[in-house]
């Protein structure tokens, strides 16, 4: 059912007015007898049910499904799940170059590292794999996810709970506090403490190296917290402490995350997180194929790469949904028809996160003269900070008889409809979507239409 008709259908129920007394009439209690869930599902074979128990074992009622299909479903949940970061290196595709640079910065240069990039680009997955590799090399790794109200003392007290007191230089291995499972957090002062006190304690760590990972650092709103972390980095470096920080967050550059602190520039290495290359999407698909037994049409790799715009999240989302469509049909081969339905499902999921009015407004722009422009906007807006200018859009429209000034004028008249904000920087007008899901949504909508018409690459391959 189309969204418009669905809203029209539901609207009367949401607005139905009852007589004033209707809301106060007593309702007789109804006792519902216990029913065997398995028996009910056998009576209704079309009734939706879970395919596996919480123990990750197939349920008996799925015995009619071929074993290889069931096995493939379990594998897909691990290798193509889009909603969770990769936690196992066996399912980690691509990014080996970034991982190598990250390890080198930590190990060879003894540096602190800031990993930055756009949302959904795979930073958290990379950090999980880094933690796994570091623990394998006997590093003590403490992983913390930052919140908007992060408190310096509370967060780092929790971090030091992961460091056994055994590694404090003044604690003997057979000391009672070490044998009883004490942690370095026991040596912190009660209440709040500052970066200097924390660095002094960390400087006493010996016999190991500690890696502190602070993920989603962009969510921290307290500037004092960020200043203390910057001071901590400086103090740890000055004391040659065996503790290093890896900070990750959504940002276009290092300074956006840690601020302008000239004194720590030599102590920090910034690593931008790049988009997935087509070869890395192919590697992702190959890993899923090997684990599940599902086979993707070789021609789908480029299409998925084009549609995902280098985003691991959307690449996994499309692979997952396409493979699930094939398995629902009892097939182990994924073709373009399955990808088409996967794209439909992805678009519906995105619309579920958007306001209904926004969905209706965006749909008005798709399927007409704006399609090439929307495709170019989708690509141009995938810069790390989301800002783009008319010149960047024109470069993505080769052969189009249009100038950067004309693009700027066109977009200036569409700022409200497309949800664009604008600013002037260095004499050039720039634009950015206020909702960062809109450009990829429009991109996928255009891609869906072109996938139907067989002209997908003509429209998307050049952008």
Buried (B, 14 or more C-beta within 10 A) or exposed (E): EEEEEEBEEEEEEEEEEEEEEEEEEEEEEEEEEEEEEEEEBEEEEEEEEEBBEEEEEBBEBBEEBEEEBBBBBBBBBBBBBBEEBBBEEEBBBBBEEBBEEBBEBBBEEBBBBBBBBBEBBBBBBBBBBBBBBBEEEEBBBBBBBBEEEBEBBEBBBEBBBBBBBBBBEEBEEEBEBBEEEBBBBBBBEEEEBBBEBBBBBBBBBEEBBBBBBBBBBBBBEEEEBBBBBBBBBBBBBEBEBBBBBBBBBBBBEBBBBBEEBEEBEEBBBBBBBBBBBEEBBBBBBEBBBEBBEBBBBEEBBBBBBBBBBBBBBBBBBBBBBBBBBBBEEEBBEBBBEBBBBBBBBBBEEBBEEBEEEBBEBBBEBBEEEBBBBBBBBBBBBBEBBBBBBBBBBBEBBEEBEBEBEBBBEBBEEBEEEBBBEEEEEEEEBBBBBEEBBBBBBBBBBBBBBBBEEEEBEEBBEBB
